[in-house]
Amino acid sequence: MPQASRILAAPPRGEPAQYMNLTATRLTAALGRPAFVRKDGTTEMWRYDGAACRAFFFLYGSPLAVRHVETLPHGAQSAADMACLTALRSSPAKTS
């Protein structure tokens, strides 16, 4: 008999205020070019890779701006871990 797959609970919501509504230009100025970009219609997902985490920024709307942020691993109280975002922001490897 096949095992039932375990569905993990979604992380709690809670957006980091300093990143919300950043335009694509301002996000690039803050973190450099993303390691990966996925475009799906009018929505884009930008991934930034750090030494100990990854951050995912979901941009949509007009103008294109950050509407949701998640990190892996997730934060304790939200989908985004502030330590990860801080580390990415202060990374010397940013390229514009």
PAVOKE-886973 format. One record per residue: residue number from 1; residue in one letter; x, z, y of N, C-alpha, C in turn. Coordinates in pm, whole numbers, plus 32768, in hexadecimal, padded with zeros to 4 digits. Example, Ala and Ser with C-alpha at 12.3 -4.5 7.8 and 13.67 -1.06 7.14 Angstrom:
REM PAVOKE-886973
{1, "a", {8527, 830C, 7DC7}, {84CE, 830C, 7E3E}, {8528, 830C, 7EB6}}
{2, "s", {8505, 82C4, 7F1F}, {8557, 82CA, 7F96}, {850A, 8313, 8003}}
END
This chain:
REM PAVOKE-886973
{1, "m", {8054, 8000, 7F8B}, {8000, 8000, 8000}, {8059, 8000, 807C}}
{2, "p", {8041, 7FA5, 80DD}, {8095, 7F9E, 8154}, {8084, 801B, 81AB}}
{3, "q", {80F2, 8041, 81EB}, {80ED, 80B4, 8244}, {80A7, 808D, 82C5}}
{4, "a", {805C, 80EA, 82FD}, {801E, 80D3, 837F}, {808B, 80D8, 83E9}}
{5, "s", {8089, 8079, 8444}, {80EE, 807B, 84AD}, {80C8, 80E3, 8516}}
{6, "r", {812D, 8121, 854A}, {811A, 818B, 85AC}, {811C, 814E, 8638}}
{7, "i", {80B5, 8165, 8685}, {80AE, 8131, 870D}, {80DC, 819F, 876C}}
{8, "l", {8142, 817F, 87BB}, {8175, 81E0, 881A}, {811E, 81E4, 8896}}
{9, "a", {810F, 825A, 88CC}, {80C0, 8269, 8946}, {810A, 822B, 89BB}}
{10, "a", {80BF, 81F4, 8A17}, {80FB, 81BD, 8A91}, {8133, 822F, 8AE5}}
{11, "p", {81A0, 8214, 8B2E}, {81D6, 827D, 8B85}, {8175, 8299, 8BF7}}
{12, "p", {817B, 8310, 8C2F}, {8121, 832F, 8C9F}, {813D, 82D6, 8D16}}
{13, "r", {80D5, 82B8, 8D62}, {80E4, 8268, 8DDB}, {8124, 82BD, 8E47}}
{14, "g", {8157, 827C, 8EA9}, {8196, 82BE, 8F19}, {8204, 8264, 8F4C}}
{15, "e", {81EB, 8225, 8FB9}, {8249, 81C2, 8FEC}, {82AD, 8202, 904D}}
{16, "p", {832C, 81DD, 9044}, {838F, 820E, 90A4}, {8374, 81CF, 912D}}
{17, "a", {834E, 8221, 918C}, {831F, 81F2, 920F}, {8383, 8197, 9256}}
{18, "q", {8404, 81B3, 9249}, {8466, 8164, 9294}, {8472, 80D4, 9263}}
{19, "y", {843D, 80B6, 91EE}, {8443, 802D, 91BA}, {83BF, 7FE3, 91C7}}
{20, "m", {8353, 802A, 91DA}, {82D0, 7FEA, 91E1}, {82C7, 7F90, 925C}}
{21, "n", {8294, 7F18, 9244}, {827C, 7EB3, 92AB}, {82FC, 7E78, 92E7}}
{22, "l", {8371, 7E91, 92A8}, {83EA, 7E4D, 92D4}, {83D9, 7DB8, 92B8}}
{23, "t", {83FB, 7D66, 9318}, {83F8, 7CD6, 9301}, {846B, 7CB0, 92A4}}
{24, "a", {8465, 7C3A, 926C}, {84CF, 7C0B, 9213}, {8556, 7C0B, 925B}}
{25, "t", {8556, 7BE4, 92D9}, {85D2, 7BE2, 9327}, {860C, 7C6E, 9338}}
{26, "r", {85B7, 7CCE, 9355}, {85E6, 7D58, 9368}, {8613, 7D97, 92E5}}
{27, "l", {85CF, 7D76, 9276}, {85F9, 7DAB, 91F4}, {8683, 7D73, 91D0}}
{28, "t", {8699, 7CF3, 91EA}, {871C, 7CB7, 91D0}, {8787, 7CF8, 9227}}
{29, "a", {8767, 7D15, 92A5}, {87C7, 7D56, 92FE}, {87EA, 7DE2, 92CB}}
{30, "a", {8789, 7E27, 9291}, {879E, 7EB1, 9262}, {87E9, 7EB6, 91DD}}
{31, "l", {87C8, 7E59, 917F}, {87FF, 7E63, 90F8}, {8852, 7DEB, 90CB}}
{32, "g", {8859, 7D84, 911C}, {88A0, 7D0B, 90F4}, {8844, 7CB0, 90A3}}
{33, "r", {8881, 7C4C, 9067}, {8832, 7BEF, 9016}, {880F, 7C30, 8F91}}
{34, "p", {8797, 7C1A, 8F61}, {8771, 7C54, 8EDF}, {87BB, 7C10, 8E6C}}
{35, "a", {87C6, 7C58, 8DFD}, {8805, 7C21, 8D85}, {87AA, 7BBA, 8D42}}
{36, "f", {8727, 7BC9, 8D58}, {86C6, 7B72, 8D18}, {8649, 7B6C, 8D6D}}
{37, "v", {860C, 7AF5, 8D76}, {858D, 7AE4, 8DBE}, {852E, 7A98, 8D62}}
{38, "r", {84B5, 7ACD, 8D55}, {844B, 7A87, 8D0A}, {83DA, 7A68, 8D6B}}
{39, "k", {83B1, 79EB, 8D6D}, {8343, 79C1, 8DC4}, {82CB, 799F, 8D6D}}
{40, "d", {8259, 79D5, 8D94}, {81DD, 79BC, 8D4C}, {8171, 79A5, 8DB5}}
{41, "g", {8159, 7928, 8DD5}, {80FA, 7909, 8E3F}, {8131, 7939, 8EC5}}
{42, "t", {80E5, 798E, 8F08}, {8110, 79C1, 8F8A}, {8152, 7A4A, 8F80}}
{43, "t", {816A, 7A77, 8F06}, {81AA, 7AF9, 8EEF}, {8239, 7AE4, 8EBE}}
{44, "e", {8293, 7B3A, 8EEC}, {831D, 7B35, 8EBD}, {8346, 7BC0, 8E8E}}
{45, "m", {8397, 7BC4, 8E24}, {83D2, 7C41, 8DF4}, {8468, 7C31, 8E03}}
{46, "w", {84A5, 7C8C, 8E4F}, {8536, 7C8B, 8E63}, {8570, 7CFF, 8E16}}
{47, "r", {85D7, 7CE4, 8DC5}, {8619, 7D4E, 8D77}, {86A6, 7D64, 8DAC}}
{48, "y", {86C6, 7DE2, 8DC0}, {874C, 7E0B, 8DE8}, {8785, 7E61, 8D78}}
{49, "d", {8801, 7E46, 8D52}, {8842, 7E8F, 8CE5}, {88AC, 7EED, 8D1D}}
{50, "g", {88A0, 7F6C, 8CFB}, {8905, 7FCE, 8D20}, {8952, 7FF9, 8CA6}}
{51, "a", {89B2, 8051, 8CB9}, {8A03, 8081, 8C49}, {89B1, 80CF, 8BE5}}
{52, "a", {894E, 811B, 8C15}, {8901, 8172, 8BBD}, {886B, 8155, 8BBD}}
{53, "c", {8841, 80F0, 8C07}, {87B1, 80D5, 8C0E}, {8797, 8046, 8C3E}}
{54, "r", {871A, 801F, 8C36}, {86EA, 7FA0, 8C6B}, {8673, 7FBD, 8CC5}}
{55, "a", {8667, 7F70, 8D31}, {85F6, 7F7E, 8D8B}, {85AB, 7EFA, 8D90}}
{56, "f", {8527, 7F03, 8D92}, {84CF, 7E8E, 8D96}, {8478, 7E98, 8E12}}
{57, "f", {8482, 7E33, 8E67}, {8432, 7E2E, 8EE1}, {83CE, 7DBE, 8ED3}}
{58, "f", {8350, 7DDC, 8EE8}, {82E5, 7D79, 8EDE}, {82BA, 7D55, 8F6B}}
{59, "l", {82CA, 7CD6, 8F8E}, {82AD, 7CA5, 9014}, {823A, 7C42, 900F}}
{60, "y", {81DD, 7C51, 906B}, {8171, 7BF0, 9079}, {8131, 7C04, 9100}}
{61, "g", {80D3, 7BAD, 9120}, {808E, 7BB3, 91A0}, {80CC, 7B53, 9204}}
{62, "s", {8096, 7B56, 927B}, {80C8, 7B01, 92E6}, {80DE, 7B57, 9362}}
{63, "p", {8159, 7B6D, 9389}, {81D2, 7B35, 934F}, {81F4, 7B79, 92C9}}
{64, "l", {8249, 7B37, 927B}, {8276, 7B6D, 91FB}, {82BC, 7BF2, 9215}}
{65, "a", {8288, 7C5D, 91D8}, {82BE, 7CE3, 91F2}, {82AD, 7D3B, 9176}}
{66, "v", {82FC, 7DA6, 9170}, {82F9, 7E04, 9100}, {8273, 7E4D, 90FE}}
{67, "r", {8231, 7E49, 908B}, {81B0, 7E8E, 9079}, {81B5, 7EF6, 9009}}
{68, "h", {821D, 7EED, 8FB3}, {8229, 7F4E, 8F45}, {82BB, 7F52, 8F1A}}
{69, "v", {82EA, 7FCA, 8EF3}, {8374, 7FDD, 8EC7}, {8373, 8030, 8E47}}
{70, "e", {83C4, 8007, 8DE5}, {83D8, 8054, 8D6A}, {846C, 8055, 8D4A}}
{71, "t", {8497, 80BA, 8D02}, {8520, 80BE, 8CD0}, {851D, 80DF, 8C3B}}
{72, "l", {8588, 80BA, 8BF8}, {859F, 80E3, 8B6E}, {8625, 8129, 8B6B}}
{73, "p", {862E, 81A4, 8B48}, {85BD, 81FA, 8B23}, {8567, 821B, 8B9C}}
{74, "h", {84EA, 8240, 8B7C}, {848A, 8265, 8BE4}, {84B0, 82EA, 8C22}}
{75, "g", {8479, 8303, 8C97}, {848B, 8385, 8CD6}, {8438, 83EE, 8C8F}}
{76, "a", {8451, 846B, 8CAA}, {8408, 84D9, 8C6A}, {8377, 84DD, 8C97}}
{77, "q", {835E, 84BC, 8D14}, {82D6, 84C8, 8D4B}, {829B, 8443, 8D77}}
{78, "s", {82E3, 83D6, 8D66}, {82AF, 8353, 8D8F}, {82F4, 82E5, 8D3F}}
{79, "a", {82C8, 826C, 8D56}, {8301, 81F9, 8D0F}, {838D, 81D8, 8D3F}}
{80, "a", {83B1, 8209, 8DB5}, {8435, 81EC, 8DEE}, {8487, 826B, 8DFA}}
{81, "d", {8502, 8265, 8DC9}, {855F, 82D5, 8DD3}, {85B2, 82C5, 8E52}}
{82, "m", {85A5, 8324, 8EAE}, {85EA, 831A, 8F2E}, {8682, 831A, 8F1F}}
{83, "a", {86B8, 8360, 8EBC}, {8748, 8360, 8EA7}, {8779, 82D4, 8E86}}
{84, "c", {872D, 828B, 8E37}, {8750, 8201, 8E15}, {874F, 81AB, 8E92}}
{85, "l", {86E6, 81B5, 8EE1}, {86DB, 8163, 8F5A}, {8748, 8182, 8FBE}}
{86, "t", {876C, 8201, 8FCA}, {87D8, 8229, 9023}, {885D, 81F0, 8FF4}}
{87, "a", {8875, 81F6, 8F71}, {88F1, 81BF, 8F3A}, {88FB, 8129, 8F51}}
{88, "l", {888D, 80E3, 8F42}, {888D, 8052, 8F5A}, {88A8, 8033, 8FEC}}
{89, "r", {8870, 8082, 9043}, {887E, 806B, 90D3}, {890E, 8081, 9101}}
{90, "s", {8954, 80E0, 90C3}, {89DC, 80FD, 90ED}, {8A46, 80B7, 9098}}
{91, "s", {8A1A, 805C, 9042}, {8A76, 8013, 8FEB}, {8ACF, 7FB6, 903E}}
{92, "p", {8B53, 7FBA, 9029}, {8BAC, 7F61, 9073}, {8BA5, 7ED0, 9043}}
{93, "a", {8B60, 7EB7, 8FD4}, {8B5D, 7E30, 8F9A}, {8AF0, 7DD8, 8FD5}}
{94, "k", {8AAF, 7E02, 9043}, {8A46, 7DB1, 907F}, {8A7E, 7D2D, 90AF}}
{95, "t", {8A32, 7CC2, 9097}, {8A56, 7C40, 90CC}, {89DF, 7C06, 9115}}
{96, "s", {89F5, 7BCC, 9188}, {8985, 7B93, 91D1}, {898E, 7AFD, 91D6}}
END
